[in-house]
Amino acid sequence: MERQRSLLALILILVIAALAFSWRFPAPLGLDLRGGSQLTIEVKPTAEIPQITERELDGVKKVVEGRINSLGVSEPIIQTVGTNKVLVQLPGVNDPEQAERVLGGTAQLEFRLQKPSTETQLLAFQASRAQLKAKQEELRKSQDQAAINKNLEDLKNNNQAIADLFESTKPPLDGKYLTDAYGEPTRQGNNWNVAIRFNQKGGELFAELTKNLAGTGRSIGIFLDNELISAPVVGVEFASAGITGGSAIITGRFTAQQANDLGVQLRGGALPVPVEIAEIRTVGATLGQDSIKTSIYAGIGGLILVLIFMVVYYRLPGLIADIALIVYAILTWASFCLLNVTLTLPGIAGFILSIGMAVDANVLIFERTREELRAGKSLYRSVESGFYRAFSSILDGNITTVIACAALFYLGAGLVKGFALTLALGVAVSMFSAITCSRSLMFVAISIPALRKPELFCPNLPNSGASNQAEVAK
Amino acid sequence: MKLSINKSRSLWWAISCAIILAGIISMVISWQNPNIRAPLRPSLDFVGGTRLQFERDCNKPGNCDKPIDINVVREVAKAQGLGDSSIQIVADKDTRKENGILIRTKNLDREQRIKLQTALSEKVGAFDEQKNQIDTVGPTLGRELFNSGIIALVVSFIGIIVYLTFRFQLDYAIFAIVALLHDVLVTMGMFSIFGLAFGTEVDSLFIVSLLTITGFSVNDTVVIYDRIRETLKTNSNQKITEIVDDAVNQTLGRSINTTFTTMLPLFAIFLFGGETLKNFALALIIGFTAGAYSSIFIASTLLTLWRERTGKYTVGEATGVTDTSVE
């Protein structure tokens, strides 16, 4: 009995911790519940690039990230999906019109020439830009939309001011001439550089550009979607012919991370792959609120009926199962919060369904217990073999459910994934609560003499009385 | 009460066959129907297109005085070359008055969509931006979604066969899958009929429901199999018909109670839950009912028939026994 008591204490602690945790860190709500827009951007292959690889997809994602940040949406989610898609979630955006316009086009990368005697201005603008960006990060956390928009306006003006300090070459040296860009460690190995490669025509234009700038202290402005992403200067040694050969290295004491980021940005801007918006889903904020409310009420209503049914039908064990079910619900909810599962409507449905299904384990055990009691075994033995013999059915049943969930999770997308994950988590926790929690409670219950009556476990027992009672005492 | 399920097994099979056949006929009819062209009426998720749902803002004075005239909405759509769109007037939740418009059309781009929205709100009243729902799905995405759903279904079938063969024997696994196919077919058939009768569409959540039905139904079958295996171990000389009959009867209380407790929240969601989940809950209700039926009346009777024919009465003779504890 000592063991059961300490198990129960452990469960109690777990439940309290779970409650505290889910109170403190609630699971994030999906777009279908909080309202907002979701866009799926498909990257199309072309004759030159018949296969979209991870490199291209990362590039596109980087470009999309840059553009979304310029929209000033708080908490956007941008992730790659499958082999050729980027998923963008914009919470709170009811009309995706602007996002659609901004995201639809191909990225514009351009190498520009800094105008003479603008060096100090550029430094000043860059410094204020860094401040504005830091402020933007802070504001995003505060979710003060007015302040975010104001700061965004400042950033835009700043970007334009910087862009005004540069001019395009003739013809413009843009992304279509760039063949590759990637971060690589310096020969000494303590820093990183970014290597860039041009095609032949691009190489010529680049040589021309660098010849003009070499030794002047003015920089090449590398612009992505009209925003300066890097401004390297060219050494005086290239003054005669410029940087020739179509390849160059941007040095600048980059960390590996920074060098990679810049490489990806450059590649994204150079992408000759067109993007297309394959799907847009917009849910109004109040619409989401409505469905979450009604679904949760419905789920709780259904659950209460289940709890009542269990007590009426299974008596004392039913009550114990109810406690185990509530423990189950609390622990499962906490595990969603812990794993930061985004709750969608189907996810919540999966959760409610899993509560209904979690009852199954208890039902199996109690039916088995009743059978053993009817066969004339003692109460203690019946309860014990009820748990023991039902276990293999419970395990088999749950594993087959998990197999279906795994298939859904790996092959499905979006909403489907959420459902599979919540259902699988529910199944796992239900095994724990049915076996550990119900079991311990049950054994504690039969150790209390007042509760040690077979009628409390099984009504209309044929020969409830002497033989059972006597054996219980053992 | 004791059921002798094997005595009237041809009756159980006939019932299932009749329901499945009705479903298949409905799928064929629906395939021939020029408006559907698929066994089940596919939603936007699968065929692509744009779905717009607007609701009038009734907080503005006078905005909702007159009911929405569906003909006015049709005129507006027709004027923009969207005459073949499906248009519905829907009731909003709070007031139960018909203040919403649901339009399903071919793929609209941003300009076309805004044009339609503006024209509509001029004719019928201002819309509440907070309640707009706009979905646009490209046709390629739908096909992908459909394919991945089918693959998920096949993969989980294979996974279940492998697992059950390992835990039980191959013939158990095969009949469990037959029962699964039964449940999936019944659900699809019913939804095909609903599609013809009430215009019910199947979306990506329908595929989710099919997979959930798969998991649940096999769960049910396994409990009965578990009991059959257990009895075979102790009473290997008993007739297989009796063993199966007993196993079903011994687990009947559990089957009914589990199905019942799972159905309670489902009915609650179906009756009172959010709009999106209604059909999902309905599919699960049908599938779970079929699942309980097929575990009791189909999977077990087929196993009996098979064992009678092949003479595999006992565990001792069976091949591929995984249980080593047999005396």
Boltz contact constraints between the chains, C-beta under 6 A:
constraints:
  - contact:
      token1: [A, 94]
      token2: [B, 129]
      max_distance: 6.0
  - contact:
      token1: [A, 97]
      token2: [B, 110]
      max_distance: 6.0
  - contact:
      token1: [A, 100]
      token2: [B, 110]
      max_distance: 6.0
  - contact:
      token1: [A, 278]
      token2: [B, 138]
      max_distance: 6.0
  - contact:
      token1: [A, 278]
      token2: [B, 141]
      max_distance: 6.0
  - contact:
      token1: [A, 279]
      token2: [B, 137]
      max_distance: 6.0
  - contact:
      token1: [A, 279]
      token2: [B, 141]
      max_distance: 6.0
  - contact:
      token1: [A, 280]
      token2: [B, 136]
      max_distance: 6.0
  - contact:
      token1: [A, 281]
      token2: [B, 135]
      max_distance: 6.0
  - contact:
      token1: [A, 282]
      token2: [B, 134]
      max_distance: 6.0
  - contact:
      token1: [A, 283]
      token2: [B, 133]
      max_distance: 6.0
  - contact:
      token1: [A, 284]
      token2: [B, 130]
      max_distance: 6.0
  - contact:
      token1: [A, 284]
      token2: [B, 131]
      max_distance: 6.0
  - contact:
      token1: [A, 284]
      token2: [B, 132]
      max_distance: 6.0
  - contact:
      token1: [A, 285]
      token2: [B, 130]
      max_distance: 6.0
  - contact:
      token1: [A, 286]
      token2: [B, 130]
      max_distance: 6.0
  - contact:
      token1: [A, 286]
      token2: [B, 131]
      max_distance: 6.0
  - contact:
      token1: [A, 287]
      token2: [B, 131]
      max_distance: 6.0
  - contact:
      token1: [A, 287]
      token2: [B, 133]
      max_distance: 6.0
  - contact:
      token1: [A, 290]
      token2: [B, 93]
      max_distance: 6.0
  - contact:
      token1: [A, 291]
      token2: [B, 274]
      max_distance: 6.0
  - contact:
      token1: [A, 294]
      token2: [B, 272]
      max_distance: 6.0
  - contact:
      token1: [A, 294]
      token2: [B, 273]
      max_distance: 6.0
  - contact:
      token1: [A, 294]
      token2: [B, 274]
      max_distance: 6.0
  - contact:
      token1: [A, 295]
      token2: [B, 273]
      max_distance: 6.0
  - contact:
      token1: [A, 295]
      token2: [B, 274]
      max_distance: 6.0
  - contact:
      token1: [A, 295]
      token2: [B, 277]
      max_distance: 6.0
  - contact:
      token1: [A, 298]
      token2: [B, 268]
      max_distance: 6.0
  - contact:
      token1: [A, 298]
      token2: [B, 269]
      max_distance: 6.0
  - contact:
      token1: [A, 298]
      token2: [B, 272]
      max_distance: 6.0
  - contact:
      token1: [A, 298]
      token2: [B, 273]
      max_distance: 6.0
  - contact:
      token1: [A, 299]
      token2: [B, 265]
      max_distance: 6.0
  - contact:
      token1: [A, 301]
      token2: [B, 268]
      max_distance: 6.0
  - contact:
      token1: [A, 302]
      token2: [B, 264]
      max_distance: 6.0
  - contact:
      token1: [A, 302]
      token2: [B, 265]
      max_distance: 6.0
  - contact:
      token1: [A, 302]
      token2: [B, 268]
      max_distance: 6.0
  - contact:
      token1: [A, 305]
      token2: [B, 264]
      max_distance: 6.0
  - contact:
      token1: [A, 306]
      token2: [B, 261]
      max_distance: 6.0
  - contact:
      token1: [A, 306]
      token2: [B, 264]
      max_distance: 6.0
  - contact:
      token1: [A, 345]
      token2: [B, 276]
      max_distance: 6.0
  - contact:
      token1: [A, 349]
      token2: [B, 277]
      max_distance: 6.0
  - contact:
      token1: [A, 352]
      token2: [B, 265]
      max_distance: 6.0
  - contact:
      token1: [A, 356]
      token2: [B, 261]
      max_distance: 6.0
  - contact:
      token1: [A, 356]
      token2: [B, 262]
      max_distance: 6.0
  - contact:
      token1: [A, 356]
      token2: [B, 265]
      max_distance: 6.0
  - contact:
      token1: [A, 357]
      token2: [B, 262]
      max_distance: 6.0
  - contact:
      token1: [A, 359]
      token2: [B, 261]
      max_distance: 6.0
  - contact:
      token1: [A, 360]
      token2: [B, 258]
      max_distance: 6.0
  - contact:
      token1: [A, 363]
      token2: [B, 254]
      max_distance: 6.0
  - contact:
      token1: [A, 363]
      token2: [B, 257]
      max_distance: 6.0
  - contact:
      token1: [A, 363]
      token2: [B, 258]
      max_distance: 6.0
  - contact:
      token1: [A, 364]
      token2: [B, 254]
      max_distance: 6.0
  - contact:
      token1: [A, 367]
      token2: [B, 253]
      max_distance: 6.0
  - contact:
      token1: [A, 367]
      token2: [B, 254]
      max_distance: 6.0
  - contact:
      token1: [A, 392]
      token2: [B, 226]
      max_distance: 6.0
  - contact:
      token1: [A, 393]
      token2: [B, 223]
      max_distance: 6.0
  - contact:
      token1: [A, 393]
      token2: [B, 226]
      max_distance: 6.0
  - contact:
      token1: [A, 396]
      token2: [B, 167]
      max_distance: 6.0
  - contact:
      token1: [A, 396]
      token2: [B, 222]
      max_distance: 6.0
  - contact:
      token1: [A, 397]
      token2: [B, 219]
      max_distance: 6.0
  - contact:
      token1: [A, 397]
      token2: [B, 222]
      max_distance: 6.0
  - contact:
      token1: [A, 400]
      token2: [B, 160]
      max_distance: 6.0
  - contact:
      token1: [A, 400]
      token2: [B, 215]
      max_distance: 6.0
  - contact:
      token1: [A, 400]
      token2: [B, 218]
      max_distance: 6.0
  - contact:
      token1: [A, 400]
      token2: [B, 219]
      max_distance: 6.0
  - contact:
      token1: [A, 401]
      token2: [B, 215]
      max_distance: 6.0
  - contact:
      token1: [A, 403]
      token2: [B, 156]
      max_distance: 6.0
  - contact:
      token1: [A, 403]
      token2: [B, 159]
      max_distance: 6.0
  - contact:
      token1: [A, 403]
      token2: [B, 160]
      max_distance: 6.0
  - contact:
      token1: [A, 404]
      token2: [B, 156]
      max_distance: 6.0
  - contact:
      token1: [A, 404]
      token2: [B, 211]
      max_distance: 6.0
  - contact:
      token1: [A, 404]
      token2: [B, 214]
      max_distance: 6.0
  - contact:
      token1: [A, 404]
      token2: [B, 215]
      max_distance: 6.0
  - contact:
      token1: [A, 407]
      token2: [B, 152]
      max_distance: 6.0
  - contact:
      token1: [A, 407]
      token2: [B, 155]
      max_distance: 6.0
  - contact:
      token1: [A, 407]
      token2: [B, 156]
      max_distance: 6.0
  - contact:
      token1: [A, 408]
      token2: [B, 152]
      max_distance: 6.0
  - contact:
      token1: [A, 408]
      token2: [B, 211]
      max_distance: 6.0
  - contact:
      token1: [A, 411]
      token2: [B, 148]
      max_distance: 6.0
  - contact:
      token1: [A, 411]
      token2: [B, 151]
      max_distance: 6.0
  - contact:
      token1: [A, 411]
      token2: [B, 152]
      max_distance: 6.0
  - contact:
      token1: [A, 412]
      token2: [B, 152]
      max_distance: 6.0
  - contact:
      token1: [A, 416]
      token2: [B, 208]
      max_distance: 6.0
  - contact:
      token1: [A, 419]
      token2: [B, 208]
      max_distance: 6.0
